Amino acid sequence: MIKVPESPTISVLMTAYNAALFIREAIQSILNQTFSDFELIVYDDGSTDHTAAVVNEFNDRRIQLIHSEQNKGIAYARQATLNAARGKYVAILDSDDIAFPGRLEKQFAFLETHLDVVLCGGNAVVIDEDGNTTIKVLIPPYKPEELKVKHFFNNIFVNSTVMFRREEALLLGGYRDKVPAEDYDLFVRLAAYYRIHVFTEEAFVYYRLHNNNITRVKHREVMSRVREIKKDQLALIGITNSEVYLSTFEALIWGQFKDHPIDDFYKLLVELKSANLKSGALPQTIFEKELFNRWYLIVTSTIPKKKAASYLLRRGLFKVSLTSFKQKRRIFKFWLRSLLS
């Protein structure tokens, strides 16, 4: 029999609602971990199927089942598991996903040797309802120094791969009622105050994509909550009049470049550059490079080639040092075309 320590090193949190079809495989993947000093807290959020019965099939003292008679929602369930956690670290695994055997051990070793990192995640292999691989990797290969800048624009964390320090998460209030983006909301707040890391080169889980995924079922709610989070991010970077830029910021993030005049995007990007220069929230050079890359994409997607050079060379965003060789060559061609037109 496995001895359960009074204070396990890692608390694995799993919320479930009508998850009987997949939760057995999710739990087994945690029990198969090469790192054994953990507790697994499963919150059954008022399921009407036999989710609780499946959990109770496991005879392992490290598993704690919290059963709610009523469905109280994912944010409440996540916070309930976080409040019940005793570990130094918290790992998340959703009830329809599958963790790779070495996942906990690798993240634990990393956080133990990188004391300034509070939140870390990994890549994921996407599978369908039947377990067939549909996407080999979900997160692009970002460099460590780019992570905070990339996360400012898009969520770079797969929820079922994250591990974070429990005390720091609780200090920031844990999970707030931002369903169905309550996880993203927590990651944004952690990233605003602490260092983050993503093992983009290594998958930690099989991420199951199916018709009952919350982000698929509640797409409109996701968009609304992300809007709130993006407003918070603009404030964190130092933009106080965020309502002026919020709609353009959303269009920038979702690639809807034709929804606003190009000058709106230019004003937004210049304002982001200026605000961050004052606040120091993000590494400035990397941030400016990302801003120019997005400006480059907007211009090349919406402006005729004979006019593109004049937009790309605007002083507010252009620096030779920020451009790649490919961008330099293409801008030069645009410039030549403008001379011949």
ABEGO torsion letter per residue (X at the ends): XBBBBABBABBBBBBBBGAAAAAAAAAAAAAABABABBBBBBBBBGBABAAAAAAAABBBAABBBBBBABBAEAAAAAAAAAAABABABBBBBBAABBBBAAAAAAAAAAAAABAABABBBBBBBBBBAAGBBABABABBBBBAAAAAAAAAABBABBAAABBBBAAAAAAAGEBBBAOAAAAAAAAAAAAAABBBBBBAABBABBBBBBAABAAAABAAAAAAAAAAAAAAAAAAAGBABAAAAAAAAAAAAAGBAAABBAAAAAAAAAAAAAAAAAAGABBAAAAAAAAAAAAAAAAAAABBAAAAAAAAABAAABBAAABBAAAAAAAAAAAAAAAAX
